[in-house]
Amino acid sequence: MEFRDSTAEVEFRNEVRGFLEAEYPPAMSEGRTEWGLFNASGMRGREYYDFLGGWTKKLNGRGWGAPAWPKEHGGGGLSVKEQFILSEEFAWKRAPRPGGIGHGWAGPTIMVAGTEEQKERYLPRIISGEDQWCQLFSEPGAGSDLASLQTRAIRDGDDYVVNGQKIWTSGAHRSDMGILIARTDADAPKHRGISYFLVDMKTPGISVRPLVNMLSSHEFNEVYFEDVRIPADALLGEENRGWYLAATTLDFERSGIATSVAHQLIVRDLVAWAKESVESQLVANPGLRTELAERAIEAQVEALISYRIISMQERGEIPNKESSIAKLYSSELDVRLAVTGMHLSGMFGQLENREDPRGLGGRLARFYLHSTTSPIGGGTSEIQRNIIATRGLGLPRA
């Protein structure tokens, strides 16, 4: 593993830092989004979304809106190490990078399997931010075992008629398009009878119902399909081959460095706050000092795992068990950090008042609640442990 940047990488890192210093407002950088406060900048409503729109245009002007995409499709064509540097520097500055389902899933899959007409129709609108996308995969009875999905798409002339239900669909309420996998052959083995569709979320028969979480935040949704007719040209790739398309990606940087940096920032904030607000507790209870030290060490270990993954990718290797190790470690560190914050603050950690420093301006309460989702979202800790056991340690399946 080489920790030092090459000469070209030093130049690129300096370019990214210079851009952020010149273009990213300090008020946004101080928003502390890693605490689960999605917009703590002081901007509200249209002002905030106008800022994000302008920010996206600035990034697209440098090819950084979709840094892994090929240049011919409007991306940056960056190497995985350059993507890593970009992610790391943006994370230290708490700066947003366009991403999500459109950039990370829909666009790459369309590049690989789409017709020329599909590429011309969808890719420019993903890059520009005109179309927001959601992922219509999980169902009430098909989460970890996604191949058991039951949503049906039946061919009827020039259309497919879709019936079924999806759940935990992030951002469906504000999405223009969705990537949908549905069963098109009920008699085929479960992995082989699934097709992949590009769906206009305004199509009649699609209804989106909110799922409000315990943070009183509306991120997830249930999505119902009732005799929804989608045109046959919305099929991506071959019929009944959608399961394999769902795993399609480009050469993305997948080290998790942004989350690692976020955790280091949280540790830094906790230490500074503890010195200012609960110093007497730290003196009286050496265990709290030890706990903070452990979190600081763990955040550094997480960074080293990220460096290991990017080193593998730079050598052309594909991280497998390493990605699961990173996800598992990161998710559970999220929880441990939240618990440490609560140990430091005591009962004041429940305060949600942003003006009250005893609960770190409401950050501790929100972060603690938000951390409970980490071992679930993006692949549960149980699934990650199974992958590590079978693919990493060579243990037999139960």
PEJOZI-V162803 format. One record per pair of residues at least 24 apart in sequence whose ideal C-beta (glycine too) atoms are under 6 Angstrom apart, sorted by the first residue. I is the first residue (numbers start at 1). GAP is how many residues later the second one is. Records with the same first field share a line. If there is no record, write none. Layout:
I=GAP, GAP
//
This chain:
1=306, 310
12=70, 73
13=72
16=70, 73
17=72
20=73, 75
23=35
24=69, 71
29=64, 65
33=61
34=228, 231, 232
35=328, 332
36=330, 331, 334
56=42, 73
65=33, 62
66=37, 61
68=182, 184
73=50
74=53
80=173, 233, 234
81=233
83=170
84=169, 171, 173, 226
87=170, 171
88=169
91=167, 170
92=169
101=32, 33, 34
102=24, 31
106=27, 73
108=141, 142
109=136, 139
112=136
113=123, 124, 132
114=122
131=45, 46
132=43, 44
133=42, 44
134=35, 37, 38, 41, 44
135=44
136=30, 42, 44
137=44
138=29, 30
139=27
140=27
144=239
147=43, 44
151=31
152=31
153=29, 31
158=74
159=70, 72
160=70
161=66, 68
162=63, 66
163=62
164=61
165=59
166=57
167=55
168=52
169=52, 54
170=49, 50
172=36, 49, 51
173=35, 48
175=26
181=61, 65
184=55, 56
185=55
191=52
192=48
193=47
194=48, 49
195=44, 45, 47
196=40, 46, 49
197=37, 38
198=36, 38
199=31
203=25
214=155
215=154
255=51, 54, 55
256=50, 70, 74
257=49
259=71
260=42, 43, 46
263=36, 70
264=35
266=71
267=28, 29, 32
270=71
273=87
274=70
278=66
291=49
295=42, 45
298=35
302=27, 28, 31
320=71
321=67, 70, 71
324=60, 63, 64
327=57
328=53, 56
331=43, 44, 50
334=37, 40
335=36
338=29, 30, 33
342=26
//
